[in-house]
Amino acid sequence: METINPTRMNLLLKREELKDASTGADLLRNKRDVLLAEFFSTLKPLMALSEALDNQASQACQSLAFSWGIEGREKLLSYSFIKSKAPTFEIKYKNLLGLKVPSIVVEPKGSQKGFARIDTSLVIEETEDNFQDFLNLALKILPEELKLKRLGTEIKSTTRKVNSLEKFAVPQLYAQIKFIQEALEEREREDIFRLKIFSKRAVTSSSDIFIAYRKNAAKDLALGPMRLPGISPSPLGVSTLLQFLQ
């Protein structure tokens, strides 16, 4: 534990820090719960999309192999150099508790192709459609995987922060507050003890002074009337003083 001066000001500051740390830990826990809910709500559809993507890839490869067998290698290569309309998409970002989550919006594909229907066969058109569907699924699954990855990274980071506050910062602040309180209580007990000693010494000193004064007064009375310069002797005044002192 770091060295800290046990003062009331530091005690107030540490209590404020403890309050802020506890509030921060609660907020981070709530954030982690929301991120976990979003993570699991994204995971299940993503698994279904991944399975659909695997099936579509298998179907596209089978149609390509079927086209290869029917049309031949040279015809497929000649069609591969023909440009077709590429899918257009737009990337958008959504803010989720300070985390930017991407999303891809794929525009509907047009009906224009790089070749006329009369110039090709049905197996080639089916192969192209299968690969086009595979590409659309890949564009659809890509932002979901990226979202899941970012959610997992943010959940790990938030969990580390919560553990750091709960296991290190908050217990350390509790220990510092306890140390300051005990030091202040000890100091207060010492002050009370010193005051008691001082009051006893003050009473003892007053009694000693009073006793010494009475002894001196008795000696003066035994020696005779009090003689002060410019004042006439007055035994009555001495006896009155003695009665007052008694």
Sequence and secondary structure as in RCSB ss.txt:
>XXXX:A:sequence
METINPTRMNLLLKREELKDASTGADLLRNKRDVLLAEFFSTLKPLMALSEALDNQASQACQSLAFSWGIEGREK
LLSYSFIKSKAPTFEIKYKNLLGLKVPSIVVEPKGSQKGFARIDTSLVIEETEDNFQDFLNLALKILPEELKLKR
LGTEIKSTTRKVNSLEKFAVPQLYAQIKFIQEALEEREREDIFRLKIFSKRAVTSSSDIFIAYRKNAAKDLALGP
MRLPGISPSPLGVSTLLQFLQ
>XXXX:A:secstr
       HHHHHHHHHHHHHHHHHHHHHHHHHHHHHHHHHHHHHHHHHHHHHHHHHHHHHHHHHHHHHHHH HHH
HHHHHTS      EEEEEEEETTEEEEEEEE    S  SS GGGS HHHHHHHHHHHHHHHHHHHHHHHHHHHHH
HHHHHHHHHHHHHHIIIIIHHHHHHHHHHHHHHHHHHHHHHHHHHHHHHHHHHHHHHHHHHHHHHHHHHHHHH S
  BTTB   HHHHHHHHHHH 
